[in-house]
């Protein structure tokens, strides 16, 4: 056996609590080498004689590895455990000291104590969520009286510029909530709506006010209440990495220089504050003058923004936050954020923006999940550009899924596009069939599907700012077939619990034929999804599995 | 190349900041396969053209793997990077997406932002420290007036019982400080000294008082000041996992039951509180009635113990804490503890008791290092029982060293024994030569050597309580040769900076001959250590290395 490839560590994502008395463990082995895997476990202070045994299940594979998983009961919260791996020829023990045929030489892993802060508690409702992302300036104009000067006509066929305004607002969202309910989404994520001079509002000048071009406190409250009335939850966008240059604290520093009590809220090289040609202070990304980086690790800065977040959570009754540039803000801020927000709304969902490996942020104390851009990458390479085989596709999905706790994997925002990317249909080179396959996959794979406004009616658009065109509302310009396709799949998802809450198992992967099939199981019910990503009709043989045996095959689409 | 064995993750211990603008990266490859390794890096928001390149150094190997390491300059604190691995036949790229011969397909790793909380800052003095552990009840009796009733005569040749008292106290420690200075240690770690009915005092009844059998506030202050006068630092033992059953809060719960305001400080199944035959509340380990587990995750409990720790740190002017059962206390407590203690004494050293993989606690926000029991295990298997070959010994040391950031590895408390283990000389079956080899290794390997009181004069003792015999003070009963050996090695360590502060490289490992040789280098100076663990004289050939070329060989012992 290739021992060098076996991997486990007694911490997330290889060991993490589901509850205070349940520890889920995961072990990675070389593909095809291990036929059976068990874990022997007990309280850290008890003897080997009192230990118990759990049979692990092989839950996933990629091109190189297999994963086995199981749940260790931990009534005392203190766990020690050792794996036993069976191969055709031998039995191996694997513990903290290494891998050995002698149990004693392998040692044991210790998960010293299960603390509440390590239990990733994702709100129950998230398992049933379907998210719709709105870029408010471009979604719907409900109150022409709020339109900024120089507003452009609501036309979707020309690319916006980075400083264009079209007049979208919160009233527009309110008006369209019945339409969103008809589509079948039940969660809205709004990009920022606080006062800001830009159309995207990621440079916030006043965190305590709704942008006057979007509406006011009352409109916002009406929007949230209308949404709730329709069974739709609302998430705001939290921009705590940087403020706008008109933020009161930054203005104070601009005015008073080193004498400002807010000078440490930012990292300013020297005074007076210089904004151009290059800012003399740290900013978001690469010297963006109107996005000064916030020193959120300082208690007074942290407190200010926690109060902001608490205020909106409580006063507007929102259901959670999407967090901007979240991996550049300090972990202490996010820990305090989670504590504060959950104290106001124990059911608030917290989702970070992160395009890469999110492991460190999903260990129970920071966020529930992330915008799953790695999902988008995989879906592009398989469905849109067909660069990957089904095997490569599965491998990438598997390793992403195995890189986070199950609770987070089930709550990932599986997106095909966002305000920061080319639109998916455009990425598919306008091929609706490819797009539809991707949507089918998105709606059936573990995680929360997220639709970027307009994708569901066939909107096109290249990278930012082109992906931010005004929403197409004229029915004759909408792709109604696509809309119905989305509606049908969302409906199917809501009707079939396994698609929302089920475990996942790969069923069949056949790169040559372009077949990718998987099963979702929840309680006694299983749903199989069979995708033909190739360009012709195929006959395939699907083996019965532990889950699929004797299944009735239906084509509910 | 065996791609399945290559491993990196963009978090500690594979990527961690040394400073706010320096990121150390580490990559593990299959032994002998990679001839050269580079990392290409840049700011996350800049283009590939602006990236720079760092050549990594192979710093370690074990039986299966090689490790390469290097430091990425990160002036903007935001890093993306990709590894290039050269083998004899090919060049491979390794990034977040995987391993590929095409750079683009490999993707890049992201270390999104270097925050202060992720920089593990170990006090500078720790690099020069040599620790001596004192179990005060057994070290020296300086004030017979404090002796408890039924005190036993100070005799080292009979095993103590678990409830024996011999009368050791703080005055005894004060009296022996010149002797400790003569030995050459510069840091004392005292097991608990707060009021407690036991001889070990790990069940503390009053965290605000020195145990009257040990002395009072003034004696304690005099002890710390005398130590400081001799250039010796003092660390206390922090027992925050559990209290004693006489702790005021627990007594209150015993008296008032569910009506006590302290009832949530513990986890009590039902009221009234039952202590026997089995406690009805959670305790340390397995139902130990006089050690009720503390709910340190509750703000009021946390605050109480942070105040305790702050009080002693400030009022006694101590230099740090050793933390008892530290991996069973919640991480939030330790983060707050570090912040609080460092705000009082920025140079305080924080060392956890943990017998296993300490990785999660050594990421900058909790502790500086741990009591290195894994070091002890390795040293026993190689020097004491000779079960391991030199190759196995090196492998175990390497994987422990590579499992934590370098700052922590340099500050590990490398111990041969403690109040919780059999004494090392006893473990060596009384073989002084074996013991001496182990001491030589302990004094020259990276980390802080820790001497358990009495080991340096040849004390023997089996597992607790036998390892806690009264210190031997009669010179004729002391092994003076061993004492001199310790003194000489400590002196050598203090004279040769590479032994305290140097990087480490294995020089030669020859299991057949029992040879283990390594180099330490600091600035321009190198020290080589050659250990013959076999039972006869050997001729070996030591190759010149990048560090050893043209070296002058001395035998300073």
HADDOCK unambig.tbl for C-alpha pairs under 7 A between the chains (distance, minus, plus):
assign (segid A and resid 4 and name CA) (segid B and resid 5 and name CA) 5.98 0.50 0.50
assign (segid A and resid 4 and name CA) (segid B and resid 64 and name CA) 6.59 0.50 0.50
assign (segid A and resid 5 and name CA) (segid B and resid 4 and name CA) 5.99 0.50 0.50
assign (segid A and resid 5 and name CA) (segid B and resid 5 and name CA) 5.45 0.50 0.50
assign (segid A and resid 45 and name CA) (segid B and resid 285 and name CA) 5.70 0.50 0.50
assign (segid A and resid 45 and name CA) (segid B and resid 286 and name CA) 6.08 0.50 0.50
assign (segid A and resid 64 and name CA) (segid B and resid 4 and name CA) 6.59 0.50 0.50
assign (segid A and resid 112 and name CA) (segid B and resid 327 and name CA) 5.90 0.50 0.50
assign (segid A and resid 112 and name CA) (segid B and resid 328 and name CA) 5.59 0.50 0.50
assign (segid A and resid 113 and name CA) (segid B and resid 328 and name CA) 5.02 0.50 0.50
assign (segid A and resid 115 and name CA) (segid B and resid 330 and name CA) 6.17 0.50 0.50
assign (segid A and resid 285 and name CA) (segid B and resid 45 and name CA) 5.69 0.50 0.50
assign (segid A and resid 286 and name CA) (segid B and resid 45 and name CA) 6.07 0.50 0.50
assign (segid A and resid 327 and name CA) (segid B and resid 112 and name CA) 5.90 0.50 0.50
assign (segid A and resid 328 and name CA) (segid B and resid 112 and name CA) 5.59 0.50 0.50
assign (segid A and resid 328 and name CA) (segid B and resid 113 and name CA) 4.99 0.50 0.50
assign (segid A and resid 330 and name CA) (segid B and resid 115 and name CA) 6.16 0.50 0.50
